[in-house]
Amino acid sequence: MPLAEGLPRGSGEVLVSQPQLGDPLPGRRLLVVDNELSILHSMAALLGQWGCEVLTATDEAAALEALQGAPRS
């Protein structure tokens, strides 16, 4: 059963959007918190491709620890 009528089938390749000029993300330090490791790693990889410095944590305690160890900008 098709998911949507009239839409072309994709080739199966995943498209990753690239930040536009003037995008505020490159160079930013971001903290990603998620208890699902696959989501945590995927978000960190995507944000890293966009030029962000990414800190990761799986819970509140790890997030606070990551922030305490991060250099201030």
C-alpha positions in Angstrom: 0.0 0.0 0.0 1.5 3.4 -1.0 2.1 5.9 1.8 0.8 8.8 -0.3 -0.9 8.8 -3.7 0.8 10.6 -6.5 4.2 11.1 -4.9 7.3 9.7 -6.7 9.1 6.9 -5.0 12.5 7.9 -3.6 15.8 6.2 -4.4 16.3 5.4 -0.7 19.1 7.9 -0.3 18.9 10.2 2.8 19.2 13.9 2.2 20.9 16.1 4.8 20.1 19.7 4.6 23.0 22.1 4.7 22.9 25.3 6.6 22.4 28.4 4.5 24.7 31.4 4.4 24.2 33.5 7.5 23.1 30.4 9.4 23.6 31.0 13.2 24.6 27.4 13.9 28.3 27.0 12.7 30.7 27.6 15.6 28.0 27.3 18.3 28.5 24.9 21.2 25.4 22.9 21.8 24.4 20.3 24.4 22.3 17.4 23.2 20.5 15.4 25.9 18.7 12.1 25.1 18.5 8.8 26.8 18.3 7.0 23.4 21.9 6.5 22.2 21.0 6.2 18.5 19.2 9.6 18.6 22.0 11.1 20.7 24.7 10.0 18.2 22.6 10.9 15.2 21.9 14.5 16.4 25.5 15.0 17.4 26.7 13.8 14.0 24.2 16.1 12.2 25.0 19.1 14.3 28.7 18.4 13.8 28.2 18.4 10.0 26.6 21.8 10.4 29.7 23.1 12.1 28.6 23.0 15.7 30.7 21.9 18.7 28.5 19.3 20.3 28.4 18.1 23.9 26.3 15.0 24.6 24.7 13.5 27.7 22.2 10.8 28.4 20.7 12.3 31.6 20.5 15.4 33.7 23.6 14.5 35.8 25.7 13.8 32.8 24.5 17.1 31.2 25.6 19.1 34.2 28.9 17.3 34.2 29.5 18.0 30.5 28.6 21.7 31.0 31.0 22.0 34.0 33.8 20.5 32.0 33.2 22.6 28.9 35.4 25.7 28.4 33.6 29.0 28.5 33.4 31.1 25.4 
